[in-house]
Amino acid sequence: MMSIRLSLIVLFLVFLSCKDTNKQAIETFNPALKPSALIETFRYQPHASPWISAHRGGVGIANYPENCLETIKYVNDSIAAVFEIDVAKTKDGVLVLMHDNTLERTTTGTDKLTKYTFKELQEFQLVDDYGTMTNFKIPKFTDVLAWSKVNNAILTIDIKKSVDVAEVIQAIRENHAEDISVIITYDMEQARKAYMLAPELLLSVSARNQQELEWLLKSEIPTHNMIAFTGTKLSDTSLYHNLHKNGIKTMLGTLGNLDKQAEAKGDSLYIKWQKLGIDVFATDRPFEAAKALNIMK
């Protein structure tokens, strides 16, 4: 019996040691990495100007498709915006911009994206949200990174299920694009993995309610690595206050119902939402929201 007790005690001590070692490894992971400039840029500051995040790089724009480099350029010419993009992977392992698993809605192609090599995908044209075929092609993620770095355009990167976050982080580092890249995560598991792999990057984390915020605050992820996506509906203002109290900017997804409310009742709603505590507006109406919030170029 004494031998069994001693064995259990040893196992327990080993478990604690491993847990402490893992935590220390996370906290001290590759100290040579330089923190992204966005960590400071997106630290909450009272009375700071709001930001616009163009959903899928810009949607609902005639002759300019979503997840298209030319669309990002077009929006960037008029407003200072962050660009949310979706990253998927081709049959031959090339990272590209594409939201859907299939090609029908946004291109002249058919079937699943993963059935094609990048070269084969270049046979298709991108289609805008009104079904109009354009001359634009599905872009490589690395090409979008390169242009965004040169033009100081910030990307928030939504990683599709077919892609490992490590591949995206590798592409960001190889292109020295850390200062314009934000990794989107949807739960604590994704956030922890992204932070362990890239503690130098800013993360978009899910904080739709107080419980999710508490999980984040109790995690090993520093608050300065976070920008909080609070969902696609308004939360109690106490959530925004608590996020701000911890130095975290808030992002509201007005895309969908809230954008429709603003379209029907007036764009001054964006100002009202800003006063409630919203710092970043993820929207399908970037031009209208930017004009209302007076952040045009």
Disulfide bonds with the S-S distance in Angstrom:
none
